[in-house]
Amino acid sequence: MLGSISRQRVYQLTSRRDFPAPVAQLSMGNVWLAEDVESWIAAHRPPVVDAVG
């Protein structure tokens, strides 16, 4: 959902205070609800502009 970003960038984003809290913490990592992440993306990421010229 966040595109092809590095693990480091994922950690930075998920560590932000305004990022949704995980719904579960498993041994392999945290789990978020897709709808929570989608809402966060819609509110915090600029729209992608198609460069057609």
N, C-alpha and C positions, 0 to 999 in steps of 0.2 A: 504494500500500500504506500510505503514511503519512497518507492523507487529504488534504484540501485545505489544505495549509500553504504558507507563502511560501517563495520561493527562499532567503531569508536563513535561515529556520528549517531548511530542508533542509541548508544549509551547516553550520549549528551542529551538527546531529545527526551528519552524516557526518564531522565533524571531531573528534568525541569519541574518546577512546582506546579505549573499549569497543565502538565501532561496527566491524562487519566490514571488513576490508581489501578494496579493490576487486580484482577478478580481472583487470581490464584498464584501461588508461588511454589513451583515444582522444583525438583532437583535439577532439571535441565534448563530452568529459567522461568521468568514470569509469563503470565498469560493475561491478555487483555480482551475485552469484548470488542469485536470488529466495529460495532456501531459507535462505541466510545472513541476509538481511534479515528474513524471516519469523520466524526463530528469535530474532533480536535484538528484534523488536517484541514477541514473546510474553514475553520475559524482562524487558523494560524499560518497557513501557507498561501502565498500569492497564487492567483490563477496562472495556468500555463498559457502563454501566448504563442500561437502558431505563427511562425515567421515565414509567411508566404509573400513573395514579393515580386 
